[in-house]
Amino acid sequence: MSTIKSSNEHLTLNADGSSKDIKFQANGVEKASISSAGAFTSTTIDATKLTGNLPAISGASLTSLPADATKLPLAGGTLTGNLAFSSDGEISSTAGYQKVIADDTLYLKCDSPNAGGNTITFQHGTDTVMTISENGKTDWGNYQSDGSDYGFQIQGTTQQCTLYQSQDGNGNFDFHRYYNSSGYVGRVRWSSGSLSFENLSDYRAKENVVDMTNATARLKQLKPKRYNLIKDSSITLDGFLAHEVSSVCPEAVGGEKDAVDGDGNPDMQMMDNSKLIPLLVKTIQELEARITALEG
C-alpha cells in the first residue's frame, strides 16, 4: 500500500512495491515520475526556474544509462574516440583516438592498431596541412621527394632529425629566408642551377665603407693546420684553430677560447671559412700590384 508520511520536518512519499513508481500529475496528465530504481524522468523542465548550485554527480553512481556513441559520457565517465568538431560545434567520436587534458596541456593520442601505420592529420577544409606519423615523421604541406609539390618533412628515424623541403619547378626561388630585429638578413636560394647561402650585402644596408688595406700582412698571420677530429680520427682535414684566427679575422669566428657552459662542459668555438675570402682576394690584388711594379 502506498503511503504519505510526515515526520521530523520530512515528507515521505512511498510507493509500496518492487516495481511501483511515484508519479506527479497536473490536471490528470503525468508531468514527472520516480521509478522504483530511482530514475527521475520529466516531460518538461523549465531551465529558467532552476536556481542555486547543482550537486556534484559521480558517474560511478549513475546506472541504466543508454549506450549512445553519438553523445559524450556523463560526469565521471571516460571519453574515448576521435574528436571531430563540425562547423556548428558538434563533437563526434569514433574508436581508436583520444584527447587528454592534464596540467594545462592538450594531448592528442592515436593508439588504435593500424596495419598501414597510425597518423594524426590536421586539415583545413579538404586540404591536409600537417601529418604526424607513428614514428615521429612530420610533414607540413605536401612534401614530395621528387620535387613535384611544396612542403616540409622532419625525419627522425633513418636520419638524425633531418629537415627536408620540396619545391615544385626548376626556376629561381628561396628555400629559406632569415629575419632578425633588423629585418631580412639572409637566405638559402636555388638560382642558375646551384644552391647558394647568401648573406645581406646590399650597399644600402652598409655605412662607413672604406677600402681594405694591409691584407697581405694580415694573411701572413694566419696559421693553416692539418689535423684530425678527436671523435673521427680516420679523417685528416686542412683548416685553422679558431682562436688563432680570431685576432686576424674576428668576424670569421664564433665563441670564446676555452669557454664552458653553465654545466662546465666545453662551449666550442666555430668558424665560417667563407669570411676569409675578402682577405684572400685583397691579398691577391696586393701581390699582383707588387708583381706588376717589379715587372715594370
KOLMIRO-139621 format. One record per residue: residue number from 1; chain; z negated, y, x of N, C-alpha, C in turn. Coordinates in nm, 2 decimals. Each point is the difference from the previous one (the first is absolute). Layout:
N
> NUM|A|Z|Y|X|Z|Y|X|Z|Y|X;
...
REM end
This chain:
296
> 1|A|0.00|-0.12|0.09|0.00|0.12|-0.09|0.00|0.12|0.09;
> 2|A|0.09|0.10|-0.03|0.00|0.12|0.07|-0.11|0.09|-0.03;
> 3|A|-0.06|0.08|0.09|-0.11|0.09|-0.02|0.02|0.13|0.06;
> 4|A|-0.08|0.10|-0.05|-0.01|0.13|0.05|-0.15|0.03|0.02;
> 5|A|-0.04|0.03|0.13|-0.14|0.02|0.03|-0.02|0.12|0.08;
> 6|A|-0.11|0.07|-0.03|-0.04|0.12|0.08|-0.14|-0.02|0.05;
> 7|A|-0.01|0.02|0.13|-0.13|-0.01|0.06|0.00|0.07|0.14;
> 8|A|-0.12|0.06|0.03|-0.01|0.07|0.12|0.11|0.10|0.03;
> 9|A|0.05|0.07|-0.10|0.10|0.10|0.00|0.14|-0.06|0.03;
> 10|A|0.02|-0.14|-0.01|0.12|-0.06|0.02|0.06|-0.06|-0.13;
> 11|A|0.13|0.01|-0.02|0.06|-0.05|-0.11|0.08|-0.13|0.04;
> 12|A|-0.03|-0.11|-0.06|0.06|-0.13|0.04|0.09|-0.04|-0.12;
> 13|A|0.13|-0.03|0.03|0.09|-0.06|-0.09|0.02|-0.14|0.05;
> 14|A|-0.02|-0.10|-0.08|0.01|-0.14|0.04|0.09|-0.07|-0.10;
> 15|A|0.12|-0.05|0.06|0.09|-0.09|-0.08|-0.04|-0.14|0.04;
> 16|A|-0.07|-0.07|-0.09|-0.06|-0.13|0.03|0.11|-0.10|-0.01;
> 17|A|0.03|-0.07|0.12|0.10|-0.10|0.00|0.07|0.01|0.14;
> 18|A|0.05|-0.12|0.05|0.06|0.00|0.13|0.14|0.07|0.00;
> 19|A|0.06|0.01|-0.11|0.13|0.06|0.00|0.01|0.12|-0.10;
> 20|A|-0.11|0.06|-0.03|0.00|0.11|-0.09|0.01|0.14|0.07;
> 21|A|0.07|0.09|-0.06|0.03|0.13|0.06|-0.08|0.11|-0.08;
> 22|A|-0.03|0.11|0.07|-0.06|0.12|-0.06|0.12|0.09|-0.03;
> 23|A|0.02|0.04|-0.12|0.12|0.08|-0.04|-0.04|0.14|-0.05;
> 24|A|0.07|0.10|0.03|-0.02|0.13|-0.05|0.11|0.05|-0.08;
> 25|A|-0.02|0.04|-0.13|0.10|0.04|-0.09|-0.02|0.14|-0.05;
> 26|A|0.11|0.06|-0.04|0.00|0.13|-0.07|0.10|-0.01|-0.12;
> 27|A|-0.06|0.02|-0.12|0.08|-0.01|-0.12|0.06|-0.14|-0.01;
> 28|A|-0.07|-0.10|0.04|0.05|-0.13|-0.01|0.10|-0.05|0.10;
> 29|A|0.02|0.09|0.10|0.10|-0.03|0.11|-0.08|-0.02|0.13;
> 30|A|0.03|-0.11|0.07|-0.07|-0.03|0.13|0.05|0.10|0.10;
> 31|A|-0.10|0.07|0.07|0.03|0.09|0.11|-0.03|-0.05|0.13;
> 32|A|-0.11|-0.08|0.01|-0.04|-0.06|0.13|-0.08|-0.13|-0.02;
> 33|A|-0.01|-0.08|0.10|-0.08|-0.12|-0.01|-0.05|-0.04|0.14;
> 34|A|-0.11|-0.08|-0.01|-0.06|-0.06|0.12|0.00|-0.15|-0.02;
> 35|A|0.07|-0.08|0.08|0.01|-0.14|-0.02|-0.13|-0.07|0.05;
> 36|A|-0.01|-0.13|-0.03|-0.12|-0.07|0.04|0.00|-0.02|0.16;
> 37|A|0.12|0.02|0.06|0.00|-0.01|0.15|-0.03|0.14|0.06;
> 38|A|-0.02|0.10|-0.08|-0.03|0.13|0.06|0.12|0.10|0.02;
> 39|A|0.12|-0.04|-0.05|0.12|0.08|0.01|0.00|0.11|-0.10;
> 40|A|0.02|0.12|0.04|0.00|0.11|-0.10|0.15|0.04|-0.01;
> 41|A|0.04|0.01|-0.13|0.14|0.05|-0.03|-0.01|0.11|-0.10;
> 42|A|0.10|0.09|0.00|0.00|0.11|-0.09|0.15|0.04|-0.03;
> 43|A|0.03|0.03|-0.13|0.13|0.03|-0.03|0.03|0.15|0.04;
> 44|A|-0.10|0.08|0.01|0.03|0.14|0.04|-0.12|0.05|0.08;
> 45|A|0.02|0.06|0.11|-0.10|0.06|0.08|0.05|0.14|0.03;
> 46|A|-0.08|0.10|-0.04|0.04|0.14|0.02|-0.06|0.05|0.14;
> 47|A|0.09|0.01|0.10|-0.05|0.03|0.13|-0.07|0.14|0.01;
> 48|A|0.04|0.09|-0.10|-0.06|0.13|0.00|-0.15|0.00|-0.04;
> 49|A|-0.04|-0.11|-0.07|-0.14|-0.02|-0.04|-0.09|-0.06|0.10;
> 50|A|0.06|-0.05|0.11|-0.08|-0.07|0.11|-0.06|0.11|0.09;
> 51|A|-0.13|0.00|0.01|-0.06|0.10|0.09|-0.10|-0.07|0.09;
> 52|A|-0.04|0.07|0.11|-0.10|-0.06|0.09|0.07|-0.09|0.10;
> 53|A|-0.08|-0.07|0.09|0.06|-0.09|0.10|0.00|-0.14|-0.04;
> 54|A|0.12|-0.06|0.02|0.01|-0.15|-0.03|-0.07|-0.08|0.10;
> 55|A|-0.06|-0.11|-0.04|-0.08|-0.09|0.09|0.10|-0.07|0.10;
> 56|A|-0.05|-0.04|0.12|0.08|-0.07|0.09|0.04|-0.14|-0.06;
> 57|A|0.12|-0.05|0.03|0.04|-0.12|-0.05|0.03|-0.10|0.12;
> 58|A|-0.06|-0.11|-0.01|0.02|-0.10|0.11|0.11|-0.10|-0.05;
> 59|A|0.10|-0.02|0.08|0.11|-0.10|-0.04|-0.06|-0.14|-0.02;
> 60|A|-0.11|-0.03|0.08|-0.05|-0.14|-0.01|-0.06|-0.03|-0.13;
> 61|A|-0.05|0.11|-0.08|-0.06|-0.02|-0.12|0.09|0.00|-0.12;
> 62|A|0.13|0.03|0.02|0.10|0.00|-0.11|0.06|-0.13|-0.01;
> 63|A|0.01|-0.05|-0.12|0.06|-0.13|-0.03|0.11|0.00|-0.10;
> 64|A|0.07|-0.10|-0.01|0.11|-0.02|-0.09|0.11|0.12|0.01;
> 65|A|0.03|0.04|0.12|0.10|0.10|0.02|0.14|-0.06|-0.01;
> 66|A|0.09|0.05|-0.07|0.13|-0.05|-0.01|0.08|0.01|0.13;
> 67|A|0.07|-0.10|0.05|0.08|0.01|0.12|0.12|0.08|-0.03;
> 68|A|0.02|0.11|0.07|0.12|0.08|-0.02|0.04|0.06|0.14;
> 69|A|0.11|-0.05|0.06|0.04|0.04|0.13|0.05|0.14|0.01;
> 70|A|0.03|0.06|-0.12|0.05|0.14|0.00|-0.11|0.10|0.00;
> 71|A|-0.13|-0.04|0.00|-0.11|0.09|0.00|-0.09|-0.02|0.12;
> 72|A|-0.07|0.11|0.04|-0.09|0.00|0.11|-0.13|-0.07|-0.04;
> 73|A|-0.07|-0.06|0.09|-0.13|-0.07|-0.03|-0.10|0.10|-0.04;
> 74|A|-0.10|-0.04|-0.08|-0.12|0.09|-0.03|-0.09|0.01|0.11;
> 75|A|-0.10|0.09|-0.01|-0.10|0.02|0.11|-0.06|-0.13|0.05;
> 76|A|0.00|-0.01|0.13|-0.06|-0.12|0.06|0.11|-0.11|0.03;
> 77|A|0.12|0.02|-0.06|0.10|-0.10|0.03|0.07|0.02|0.13;
> 78|A|0.10|-0.08|0.03|0.07|0.01|0.13|0.15|0.03|-0.03;
> 79|A|0.05|0.10|0.06|0.14|0.04|-0.02|0.09|-0.07|0.11;
> 80|A|0.09|-0.08|-0.05|0.10|-0.06|0.09|0.14|0.03|-0.05;
> 81|A|0.09|0.00|0.09|0.14|0.02|-0.04|0.06|0.12|0.06;
> 82|A|0.13|0.02|-0.01|0.08|0.11|0.06|-0.02|0.12|-0.10;
> 83|A|-0.04|0.11|0.05|-0.01|0.12|-0.09|0.13|0.08|0.00;
> 84|A|0.06|0.01|-0.12|0.13|0.08|-0.01|-0.03|0.11|-0.10;
> 85|A|0.02|0.12|0.05|-0.03|0.12|-0.08|0.14|0.05|-0.06;
> 86|A|0.01|0.00|-0.13|0.12|0.05|-0.07|-0.01|0.15|-0.01;
> 87|A|0.12|0.06|-0.05|0.00|0.14|-0.02|-0.10|0.05|-0.10;
> 88|A|-0.04|-0.08|-0.09|-0.10|0.05|-0.10|-0.14|-0.04|0.04;
> 89|A|-0.02|-0.05|0.12|-0.14|-0.02|0.05|-0.04|-0.15|-0.03;
> 90|A|0.08|-0.08|-0.06|-0.04|-0.14|-0.03|-0.02|-0.08|0.13;
> 91|A|-0.09|-0.08|0.01|-0.03|-0.09|0.11|0.03|-0.14|-0.04;
> 92|A|0.09|-0.07|0.07|0.02|-0.14|-0.03|-0.05|-0.09|0.12;
> 93|A|-0.02|-0.13|-0.02|-0.06|-0.08|0.10|0.07|-0.14|0.00;
> 94|A|0.04|-0.05|0.12|0.06|-0.13|0.02|-0.08|-0.07|0.11;
> 95|A|0.00|-0.13|0.00|-0.08|-0.08|0.09|0.05|0.02|0.15;
> 96|A|-0.09|0.00|0.09|0.04|-0.01|0.14|-0.03|0.13|0.08;
> 97|A|-0.04|0.11|-0.06|-0.01|0.12|0.07|-0.14|0.06|-0.04;
> 98|A|-0.06|0.08|0.09|-0.13|0.06|-0.03|0.00|0.15|0.05;
> 99|A|-0.08|0.07|-0.08|-0.04|0.14|0.04|-0.15|0.00|0.02;
> 100|A|-0.05|0.04|0.11|-0.14|0.01|0.03|-0.04|0.14|0.04;
> 101|A|-0.10|0.05|-0.06|-0.05|0.13|0.05|-0.14|-0.02|0.05;
> 102|A|-0.03|0.04|0.12|-0.14|-0.01|0.06|-0.01|0.10|0.11;
> 103|A|-0.12|0.07|-0.01|-0.03|0.10|0.10|0.11|0.11|0.01;
> 104|A|0.04|0.04|-0.11|0.10|0.11|-0.01|0.14|-0.04|0.06;
> 105|A|0.02|-0.13|0.02|0.13|-0.04|0.06|0.07|-0.09|-0.10;
> 106|A|0.13|0.02|-0.02|0.09|-0.08|-0.09|0.07|-0.11|0.08;
> 107|A|-0.02|-0.12|-0.04|0.06|-0.11|0.07|0.11|-0.06|-0.10;
> 108|A|0.12|-0.02|0.05|0.10|-0.08|-0.07|0.01|-0.13|0.07;
> 109|A|-0.03|-0.11|-0.07|0.00|-0.13|0.06|0.10|-0.09|-0.07;
> 110|A|0.08|-0.07|0.08|0.10|-0.10|-0.06|-0.04|-0.13|0.06;
> 111|A|-0.05|-0.09|-0.09|-0.05|-0.13|0.05|0.06|-0.12|-0.07;
> 112|A|0.10|0.02|-0.07|0.07|-0.11|-0.07|0.09|-0.08|0.09;
> 113|A|-0.01|-0.13|0.02|0.09|-0.07|0.08|0.14|0.02|-0.05;
> 114|A|0.09|0.02|0.10|0.14|0.02|-0.03|0.09|-0.05|0.11;
> 115|A|0.08|-0.10|-0.03|0.08|-0.06|0.11|0.09|0.10|0.07;
> 116|A|0.04|0.11|-0.07|0.08|0.10|0.06|-0.07|0.11|0.08;
> 117|A|-0.14|-0.01|0.00|-0.08|0.10|0.06|-0.05|0.10|-0.10;
> 118|A|-0.12|0.04|0.02|-0.06|0.10|-0.09|0.03|0.14|0.05;
> 119|A|0.03|0.09|-0.09|0.04|0.14|0.04|-0.06|0.10|-0.10;
> 120|A|-0.05|0.11|0.05|-0.05|0.11|-0.08|0.11|0.10|0.00;
> 121|A|0.05|0.04|-0.12|0.12|0.09|-0.01|-0.03|0.13|-0.07;
> 122|A|0.04|0.11|0.05|-0.02|0.13|-0.06|0.14|0.05|-0.05;
> 123|A|0.02|0.04|-0.12|0.12|0.04|-0.05|0.00|0.14|-0.06;
> 124|A|0.11|0.07|0.00|0.01|0.13|-0.07|0.12|-0.02|-0.09;
> 125|A|-0.03|-0.02|-0.13|0.11|-0.04|-0.09|0.04|-0.14|0.03;
> 126|A|0.13|-0.02|0.02|0.04|-0.14|0.04|0.02|-0.01|0.15;
> 127|A|-0.02|0.11|0.08|0.02|0.00|0.14|-0.13|-0.04|0.07;
> 128|A|0.01|-0.10|0.09|-0.11|-0.04|0.09|-0.02|0.10|0.11;
> 129|A|-0.11|0.05|0.01|-0.03|0.10|0.11|-0.08|-0.05|0.11;
> 130|A|-0.08|-0.11|-0.02|-0.08|-0.06|0.10|-0.04|-0.14|-0.04;
> 131|A|0.00|-0.09|0.10|-0.04|-0.14|-0.02|-0.09|-0.04|0.12;
> 132|A|-0.10|-0.08|-0.03|-0.09|-0.06|0.10|0.00|-0.15|-0.02;
> 133|A|0.04|-0.07|0.11|0.01|-0.15|-0.02|-0.13|-0.06|0.05;
> 134|A|-0.01|-0.13|-0.02|-0.13|-0.07|0.02|-0.03|-0.01|0.15;
> 135|A|0.09|0.02|0.09|-0.03|0.00|0.15|-0.02|0.14|0.05;
> 136|A|-0.01|0.10|-0.09|-0.02|0.14|0.04|0.12|0.08|0.03;
> 137|A|0.12|-0.06|-0.01|0.12|0.08|0.02|0.02|0.10|-0.11;
> 138|A|0.02|0.12|0.04|0.01|0.11|-0.10|0.14|0.07|0.00;
> 139|A|0.06|0.01|-0.11|0.13|0.07|-0.01|-0.01|0.13|-0.08;
> 140|A|0.06|0.11|0.04|0.02|0.12|-0.08|0.15|0.02|-0.02;
> 141|A|0.03|0.03|-0.12|0.14|0.01|-0.04|0.07|-0.13|0.01;
> 142|A|0.12|-0.01|0.04|0.08|-0.13|0.01|0.05|-0.02|0.14;
> 143|A|-0.10|-0.03|0.09|0.04|-0.03|0.14|0.09|-0.12|0.01;
> 144|A|0.11|0.01|0.08|0.09|-0.10|0.02|0.03|-0.01|0.15;
> 145|A|-0.02|-0.12|0.06|0.02|-0.01|0.14|0.15|0.02|0.04;
> 146|A|0.09|-0.01|-0.09|0.14|0.03|0.04|0.04|0.14|-0.03;
> 147|A|-0.10|0.09|-0.03|0.03|0.14|-0.02|0.08|0.03|-0.12;
> 148|A|0.00|-0.08|-0.10|0.08|0.02|-0.12|-0.08|0.09|-0.11;
> 149|A|-0.12|0.04|0.03|-0.08|0.08|-0.09|-0.11|0.07|0.08;
> 150|A|-0.07|0.09|-0.07|-0.11|0.08|0.06|-0.13|-0.06|-0.02;
> 151|A|-0.09|0.00|0.10|-0.13|-0.05|-0.02|-0.08|-0.02|0.13;
> 152|A|-0.13|-0.03|-0.01|-0.08|-0.03|0.11|-0.07|-0.14|-0.02;
> 153|A|-0.04|-0.06|0.11|-0.07|-0.12|-0.01|-0.10|-0.01|0.12;
> 154|A|-0.13|-0.04|-0.03|-0.10|-0.03|0.10|-0.01|-0.15|0.01;
> 155|A|0.03|-0.05|0.11|-0.01|-0.15|0.02|-0.12|-0.03|0.09;
> 156|A|-0.10|-0.08|-0.04|-0.11|-0.02|0.08|-0.03|-0.15|0.03;
> 157|A|0.11|-0.08|-0.01|-0.02|-0.14|0.03|0.07|-0.05|0.12;
> 158|A|0.13|0.01|0.00|0.08|-0.04|0.12|0.00|0.11|0.10;
> 159|A|-0.03|0.12|-0.03|-0.01|0.11|0.09|-0.14|0.06|-0.02;
> 160|A|-0.04|0.09|0.09|-0.13|0.07|-0.01|0.02|0.13|-0.07;
> 161|A|-0.01|-0.02|-0.14|0.01|0.12|-0.09|0.11|0.09|0.04;
> 162|A|0.12|-0.05|0.01|0.12|0.08|0.03|0.05|0.07|-0.12;
> 163|A|0.05|0.12|0.02|0.05|0.08|-0.11|0.16|-0.01|0.01;
> 164|A|0.06|-0.05|-0.11|0.14|0.00|-0.01|0.05|0.10|-0.10;
> 165|A|0.12|0.06|0.03|0.06|0.09|-0.09|0.15|-0.03|-0.01;
> 166|A|0.06|0.01|-0.12|0.14|-0.02|-0.02|0.06|0.13|-0.07;
> 167|A|0.12|0.04|0.04|0.07|0.11|-0.06|0.14|-0.05|-0.03;
> 168|A|0.05|0.03|-0.12|0.13|-0.04|-0.04|0.10|0.09|0.06;
> 169|A|0.10|-0.05|0.07|0.11|0.08|0.06|-0.01|0.01|0.15;
> 170|A|0.10|0.05|0.06|0.01|0.02|0.15|0.01|0.14|0.04;
> 171|A|-0.02|0.10|-0.09|0.01|0.14|0.04|-0.12|0.05|0.08;
> 172|A|0.00|0.13|0.03|-0.12|0.06|0.07|-0.11|0.02|-0.10;
> 173|A|-0.12|-0.05|0.03|-0.12|0.02|-0.08|-0.12|-0.01|0.08;
> 174|A|-0.11|0.05|-0.06|-0.13|-0.01|0.07|-0.08|-0.12|-0.05;
> 175|A|-0.04|-0.09|0.09|-0.09|-0.11|-0.04|-0.14|0.06|-0.03;
> 176|A|-0.05|0.08|0.09|-0.14|0.05|-0.01|0.01|0.15|0.02;
> 177|A|-0.09|0.08|-0.06|-0.02|0.14|0.03|-0.15|0.02|0.01;
> 178|A|-0.04|0.09|0.10|-0.14|0.02|0.03|-0.03|0.15|-0.02;
> 179|A|-0.12|0.02|-0.06|-0.05|0.14|-0.03|-0.15|0.01|0.04;
> 180|A|-0.03|0.12|0.04|-0.14|0.03|0.02|-0.03|0.14|-0.06;
> 181|A|-0.11|0.06|0.04|-0.03|0.13|-0.06|0.10|0.11|0.04;
> 182|A|0.08|-0.02|0.10|0.11|0.09|0.04|0.13|-0.02|-0.07;
> 183|A|0.00|-0.11|-0.08|0.13|-0.03|-0.07|0.07|-0.12|0.06;
> 184|A|0.13|0.00|-0.01|0.09|-0.11|0.04|0.01|0.00|0.16;
> 185|A|-0.05|-0.12|0.06|-0.01|0.00|0.14|0.08|-0.11|0.07;
> 186|A|0.05|-0.09|-0.07|0.08|-0.11|0.06|0.06|-0.10|-0.10;
> 187|A|0.08|-0.09|0.05|0.06|-0.10|-0.08|0.06|-0.12|0.08;
> 188|A|0.02|-0.11|-0.07|0.07|-0.11|0.05|0.13|0.00|-0.08;
> 189|A|0.12|0.01|0.08|0.13|0.03|-0.07|0.10|-0.10|0.05;
> 190|A|0.08|-0.05|-0.10|0.12|-0.07|0.03|0.12|0.09|0.00;
> 191|A|0.07|0.02|0.11|0.11|0.09|0.01|0.10|-0.04|0.10;
> 192|A|0.13|0.00|-0.04|0.11|-0.03|0.09|-0.02|-0.14|0.06;
> 193|A|-0.05|-0.10|-0.08|0.00|-0.13|0.05|-0.12|-0.04|0.09;
> 194|A|-0.10|0.09|0.01|-0.12|-0.03|0.08|-0.13|0.05|-0.07;
> 195|A|-0.11|-0.05|0.04|-0.13|0.04|-0.05|-0.06|0.10|0.10;
> 196|A|-0.05|0.11|-0.05|-0.06|0.10|0.09|-0.14|0.04|-0.05;
> 197|A|-0.09|0.03|0.10|-0.13|0.05|-0.03|-0.01|0.15|0.04;
> 198|A|0.00|0.09|-0.10|0.02|0.14|0.03|-0.12|0.08|-0.03;
> 199|A|-0.03|0.09|0.09|-0.11|0.10|-0.01|0.06|0.13|-0.04;
> 200|A|-0.08|0.09|-0.06|0.04|0.14|-0.03|0.04|0.07|0.13;
> 201|A|0.12|0.06|0.00|0.05|0.06|0.12|0.08|0.13|-0.03;
> 202|A|0.00|0.04|-0.13|0.08|0.12|-0.03|-0.06|0.13|0.06;
> 203|A|0.09|0.08|0.05|-0.04|0.12|0.08|-0.08|0.09|-0.09;
> 204|A|0.02|-0.01|-0.14|-0.07|0.09|-0.09|-0.15|-0.04|-0.01;
> 205|A|-0.04|-0.11|0.05|-0.13|-0.05|-0.01|-0.08|0.03|0.13;
> 206|A|0.07|0.06|0.10|-0.06|0.02|0.13|-0.01|0.14|0.04;
> 207|A|-0.10|0.03|0.09|-0.01|0.14|0.06|-0.04|-0.01|0.14;
> 208|A|0.00|0.11|0.07|-0.04|0.01|0.15|0.09|-0.10|0.08;
> 209|A|0.13|0.00|-0.03|0.09|-0.09|0.06|0.04|0.06|0.14;
> 210|A|-0.02|-0.08|0.11|0.04|0.04|0.13|0.07|-0.12|0.07;
> 211|A|0.08|0.03|0.10|0.06|-0.11|0.08|-0.10|-0.07|0.09;
> 212|A|0.02|-0.13|0.01|-0.09|-0.08|0.08|0.03|0.02|0.15;
> 213|A|-0.11|0.01|0.08|0.02|0.02|0.15|-0.08|-0.11|0.07;
> 214|A|0.03|-0.01|0.13|-0.08|-0.09|0.09|0.00|-0.15|-0.05;
> 215|A|0.10|-0.04|-0.07|0.01|-0.14|-0.05|-0.01|-0.10|0.11;
> 216|A|0.08|0.03|0.11|0.00|-0.10|0.11|-0.14|-0.02|0.06;
> 217|A|-0.07|0.11|0.02|-0.14|-0.01|0.05|-0.09|-0.08|-0.09;
> 218|A|0.01|0.02|-0.13|-0.08|-0.07|-0.09|0.04|-0.15|-0.01;
> 219|A|0.13|-0.03|0.00|0.05|-0.13|0.00|-0.06|-0.09|0.12;
> 220|A|0.00|0.07|0.11|-0.05|-0.07|0.13|-0.14|-0.04|-0.01;
> 221|A|-0.08|0.06|-0.10|-0.14|-0.04|-0.02|-0.02|-0.13|-0.08;
> 222|A|0.11|-0.04|-0.07|-0.01|-0.12|-0.08|0.00|-0.12|0.09;
> 223|A|-0.07|-0.11|-0.04|-0.02|-0.12|0.08|0.04|-0.12|-0.08;
> 224|A|0.13|-0.03|0.00|0.05|-0.12|-0.08|-0.06|-0.12|0.06;
> 225|A|-0.04|-0.10|-0.08|-0.06|-0.12|0.04|0.07|-0.12|-0.06;
> 226|A|-0.03|-0.12|0.06|0.04|-0.13|-0.06|-0.13|-0.07|-0.03;
> 227|A|-0.01|-0.07|-0.12|-0.13|-0.06|-0.04|0.02|-0.10|-0.10;
> 228|A|-0.11|-0.07|-0.03|-0.01|-0.10|-0.11|-0.11|0.05|-0.10;
> 229|A|0.02|-0.02|-0.13|-0.11|0.02|-0.09|-0.09|-0.12|0.01;
> 230|A|-0.13|0.03|-0.01|-0.11|-0.10|0.02|0.02|-0.11|-0.11;
> 231|A|0.03|0.04|-0.12|0.01|-0.10|-0.11|0.14|-0.07|0.00;
> 232|A|0.09|0.04|0.09|0.13|-0.07|0.00|0.06|0.01|0.15;
> 233|A|-0.07|-0.08|0.08|0.03|0.01|0.15|0.14|-0.06|0.03;
> 234|A|0.06|-0.06|-0.09|0.13|-0.07|0.03|0.12|0.10|0.01;
> 235|A|-0.03|0.13|-0.04|0.11|0.10|0.00|-0.03|0.11|0.09;
> 236|A|0.09|0.03|0.09|-0.02|0.11|0.10|0.08|0.12|-0.05;
> 237|A|-0.07|0.12|0.00|0.06|0.12|-0.06|0.01|0.11|0.10;
> 238|A|0.09|0.10|-0.02|0.00|0.13|0.07|-0.06|0.11|-0.09;
> 239|A|-0.08|0.08|0.06|-0.05|0.11|-0.08|-0.10|0.09|0.08;
> 240|A|-0.10|0.05|-0.07|-0.10|0.09|0.05|-0.14|-0.03|-0.04;
> 241|A|-0.09|0.05|0.07|-0.14|0.00|-0.05|-0.02|0.13|-0.07;
> 242|A|-0.05|0.00|-0.12|0.00|0.12|-0.09|-0.08|0.11|0.07;
> 243|A|-0.12|-0.03|0.06|-0.08|0.11|0.05|0.07|0.07|0.12;
> 244|A|0.09|-0.07|0.07|0.07|0.06|0.11|0.11|0.10|-0.05;
> 245|A|0.05|-0.03|-0.12|0.10|0.09|-0.05|-0.05|0.12|-0.07;
> 246|A|-0.13|-0.01|-0.05|-0.05|0.11|-0.08|0.00|0.14|0.06;
> 247|A|-0.02|0.00|0.14|0.00|0.13|0.06|0.14|0.06|0.03;
> 248|A|0.10|-0.09|-0.01|0.14|0.04|0.03|0.07|0.04|-0.13;
> 249|A|-0.02|-0.09|-0.10|0.06|0.02|-0.13|-0.09|-0.04|-0.11;
> 250|A|-0.10|0.08|-0.03|-0.11|-0.03|-0.09|0.05|-0.04|-0.14;
> 251|A|0.11|0.06|-0.05|0.05|-0.03|-0.13|0.05|-0.14|-0.02;
> 252|A|0.02|-0.07|0.12|0.05|-0.14|-0.01|-0.12|-0.10|-0.01;
> 253|A|-0.12|0.05|0.01|-0.12|-0.09|0.00|-0.09|0.03|-0.12;
> 254|A|-0.05|-0.11|-0.06|-0.10|0.01|-0.11|-0.13|-0.06|0.04;
> 255|A|-0.11|0.07|-0.03|-0.13|-0.06|0.04|-0.05|0.06|0.13;
> 256|A|-0.13|-0.05|0.03|-0.06|0.05|0.13|-0.03|-0.12|0.08;
> 257|A|0.00|0.02|0.14|-0.03|-0.11|0.09|-0.14|-0.05|-0.02;
> 258|A|-0.02|-0.13|0.00|-0.13|-0.07|-0.01|-0.07|0.03|-0.13;
> 259|A|0.07|0.04|-0.11|-0.07|0.03|-0.12|-0.04|-0.13|-0.07;
> 260|A|-0.10|0.00|-0.08|-0.05|-0.11|-0.08|-0.02|0.05|-0.15;
> 261|A|0.00|-0.10|-0.09|-0.02|0.03|-0.14|-0.15|0.00|-0.03;
> 262|A|-0.03|0.02|-0.13|-0.14|0.00|-0.04|-0.08|-0.12|0.03;
> 263|A|0.07|-0.12|0.01|-0.07|-0.12|0.03|0.00|-0.04|0.15;
> 264|A|0.05|0.10|0.08|0.00|-0.03|0.15|0.13|-0.08|0.05;
> 265|A|0.09|-0.02|-0.09|0.13|-0.07|0.04|0.10|0.10|0.05;
> 266|A|0.08|-0.05|0.10|0.10|0.09|0.06|0.09|0.07|-0.10;
> 267|A|0.02|0.13|0.00|0.09|0.07|-0.08|0.12|0.03|0.09;
> 268|A|0.10|-0.09|-0.01|0.11|0.00|0.10|0.09|0.13|-0.01;
> 269|A|0.04|0.04|0.12|0.10|0.11|0.00|0.14|-0.05|-0.03;
> 270|A|0.08|0.08|-0.06|0.14|-0.04|-0.04|0.10|0.10|0.07;
> 271|A|0.13|-0.04|0.00|0.10|0.09|0.06|0.13|-0.01|-0.08;
> 272|A|0.06|0.12|-0.01|0.14|0.01|-0.05|0.09|0.03|0.11;
> 273|A|0.07|-0.10|0.06|0.08|0.03|0.12|0.12|0.09|-0.03;
> 274|A|0.04|0.01|-0.13|0.11|0.09|-0.03|-0.04|0.15|0.03;
> 275|A|-0.13|0.03|0.01|-0.04|0.14|0.03|0.03|0.04|0.14;
> 276|A|0.03|-0.10|0.09|0.04|0.03|0.14|0.14|0.04|0.01;
> 277|A|0.08|-0.02|-0.10|0.15|0.03|0.01|0.03|0.14|0.04;
> 278|A|-0.06|0.10|-0.06|0.03|0.14|0.04|-0.03|0.02|0.15;
> 279|A|-0.11|-0.05|0.05|-0.03|0.01|0.14|0.10|-0.07|0.09;
> 280|A|0.05|-0.11|-0.04|0.11|-0.07|0.07|0.13|0.08|0.00;
> 281|A|0.03|0.05|-0.12|0.13|0.08|-0.01|-0.01|0.12|0.09;
> 282|A|-0.11|0.07|0.00|-0.01|0.13|0.08|0.00|-0.04|0.15;
> 283|A|-0.06|-0.11|0.03|0.00|-0.04|0.14|0.14|-0.02|0.05;
> 284|A|0.08|-0.07|-0.08|0.14|-0.03|0.04|0.08|0.13|0.01;
> 285|A|-0.03|0.09|-0.09|0.07|0.13|0.01|-0.04|0.07|0.13;
> 286|A|-0.13|0.00|0.04|-0.04|0.07|0.12|0.06|-0.07|0.12;
> 287|A|0.00|-0.13|0.00|0.06|-0.07|0.12|0.15|0.02|0.01;
> 288|A|0.07|0.01|-0.12|0.14|0.03|0.00|0.03|0.14|0.06;
> 289|A|-0.08|0.09|-0.04|0.01|0.14|0.05|-0.02|0.00|0.16;
> 290|A|-0.09|-0.07|0.05|-0.03|-0.01|0.14|0.12|-0.06|0.07;
> 291|A|0.06|-0.11|-0.06|0.11|-0.07|0.07|0.12|0.09|0.00;
> 292|A|0.02|0.07|-0.11|0.11|0.10|-0.01|-0.01|0.10|0.11;
> 293|A|-0.12|0.05|0.01|-0.02|0.11|0.10|0.02|-0.05|0.14;
> 294|A|-0.04|-0.13|0.04|0.02|-0.05|0.13|0.15|-0.03|0.02;
> 295|A|0.07|-0.04|-0.10|0.14|-0.03|0.02|0.08|0.13|0.02;
> 296|A|-0.05|0.11|-0.06|0.07|0.13|0.01|-0.02|0.06|0.14;
REM end
